[in-house]
């Protein structure tokens, strides 16, 4: 479960973001699956305020045991991920980007859907929306596919984009613990040290257990969010699949999710299962 060393694609905007696509092999019960995962690396980091919440290794697995066996997040309208515990779901859609006069501007999924002339529905995947622009393509388009004049850089995969981390933290500032997929490794802005490891199982994904730090001076991972994160009372849980371009927050508190849904800085979908 490590990035393929001989399979890399690079897409760079003139003055904004750099995307590096890595071919990652993930073991599953039916064999290895290869997927392209991209990490958006900005050349102008000083434009993004460092998130005030950081993540450091937790040497004990205790805080993560409640989530075992760490099922891959699927909380669509018909998805059953943690549905027995959390009836309400907020889906944060990671923006795509368009280089305009040397500036990388966010593009919403709704804007992309309007540009290609397709309907934006609850639970729709970006690949399905973009696929409407390539009707003769067999299957879903390549994850690096773009549409000229609409967006030229795909959304952040496997994490909230850096510019939205503080926005969501402001709504979920009681976050306490989480899990980072071990495959991120060198792509984290700060290595995670001394963490316990948990696993889906013999053929599943492995994760590093982390806890939060609110000290601005402590070395911590800040520019990516964990693949799972939650508060001490487990009243909500946020998750981003390693190859997903949206972040899910499931909760028992509909009112709390409604307040996030009303934030104009985020493109979200809200539904109950």
TAMORA-V65242 format. One record per run of one state. SS is the DSSP state (h for helix, s for strand, l for the rest). FROM is the first residue (numbers start at 1). TO is the last residue. If there is no record, write none. Layout:
BEGIN
SS,FROM,TO
SS,FROM,TO
END
This chain:
BEGIN
l,1,2
s,3,12
l,13,16
s,17,28
l,29,30
s,31,42
l,43,44
h,45,47
l,48,53
s,54,57
l,58,61
h,62,67
l,68,87
s,88,93
l,94,95
s,96,100
l,101,102
s,103,107
l,108,108
h,109,116
l,117,125
h,126,131
l,132,146
s,147,147
l,148,150
s,151,151
l,152,152
s,153,153
l,154,161
h,162,169
l,170,174
s,175,181
h,182,187
l,188,196
s,197,199
l,200,205
s,206,213
l,214,220
s,221,221
l,222,227
s,228,231
l,232,235
s,236,239
l,240,245
s,246,251
l,252,253
h,254,261
l,262,267
s,268,272
l,273,273
END
